[in-house]
Amino acid sequence: MPATRHDGRTALQRAASLMQLPGLLAQFGVGLDAVLAGTGVTPEQLRPDGFIPYAAFLKILDNACRAAGRDDIGMLLGQRQTLAALGPLGAAMRHAATLGEAIAAFVAFQIGNSTGGAVYLIRAEQDVILGYGVYDQTVPASPQIYDMVLAVGCNLVAELTKGAVGPPEILLSRPTPGDAAPYQRLGRCPVRFGQSQTGLLLTRDSLAFRLPEADSDRHAQARARLASALEESRPKMSGHVRHLLRPQLLMGKANMEDVALRLGLHPRTLRRRLRQEGTSFETIKDEVRHAAARELLMLGALGIADIAFTLDYASVSSFVHAFRRWSGVSPGRWRAERGG
């Protein structure tokens, strides 16, 4: 079932991305049951077409990291992922005409696989960034998910292009680790830590790369199936807005008009649809900012002023005021209390 077939409140994740976990854990002498303990997820739920709560998904990654005694468990798991783990979306990407068209399908339909974090593509001077950002308010920051999605991104680009294209650079929000070599091996390229976002830098020329398995008919059929499944699930408008806002904040285009344009709606229509769902654009934007702020504070690489800028606040004081309203303390104190 699509991720959006739910009560609309709990963020979900397609479990296919965890199918390789038991085999990976076995290498370190760890059983799956020990990693699933306390997550509310059973082994039977880990099937390609199943969905689990996004919070449980992140907890499983963190549990696996501790149980295996490996800080790179997310990266190792991500390196085992292929297009097949994306289900029908993987087929649409495989048969796209170009790498850019494949990534466009990834961005457009990824909400059908996850409603806790968003894949996005944004401009970065002369290049683009294929990034990922968590927006689920209920989860603590987890570096493992970002390590995993970076490895997945490198794998997918390599699989789509048969190794002909790779990122010239990788960006991470986390501070520089003691050993950066594993990250450099991911894409065989330089890595920049302490950034405002996590993702792969890609040249615009690379997006025009013609994919060897391009098939316009099969690509169109796969996209039609994805669009039909998404329409059938009738995802809430608030979910679409939440999904879009995470990257829109990074672009400084997080107002009602910009998001309505992305959704193909008039701002008044968007406001009315959200009101019918018992929420508002301002409320959702506040929630996404709160989730992103906590994550950036916990990752600990950016200063308060940089976080305020990243989240599209007019001033540092505006951000500090908002954070006090959310948490009852300043962002600096919140970070210090959690060792960030």
Secondary structure, 3 states (H helix, E strand, C coil): CCCCCCCCCCCEEEHHHHCCHHHHHHHCCCCHHHHHCCCCCCHHHCCCCCEEEHHHHHHHHHHHHHHHCCCCHHHHHHCCCCHHHHCHHHHHHHCCCEHHHHHHHHHHHHHHCECCEEEEEEEECCEEEEEEEECCCCCCCCHHHHHHHHHHHHHHHHHHHCCCCCCCEEECCCCCCCCCHHHHHHHCCCEECCCCCEEEEEEHHHHCCECCCCCHHHHHHHHHHHHHHHHHHCCCHHHHHHHHHHHHHHHCCCCHHHHHHHHCCCHHHHHHHHHHCCCCHHHHHHHHHHHHHHHHHHHCCCCHHHHHHHCCCCCHHHHHHHHHHHHCCCHHHHHHHCCC
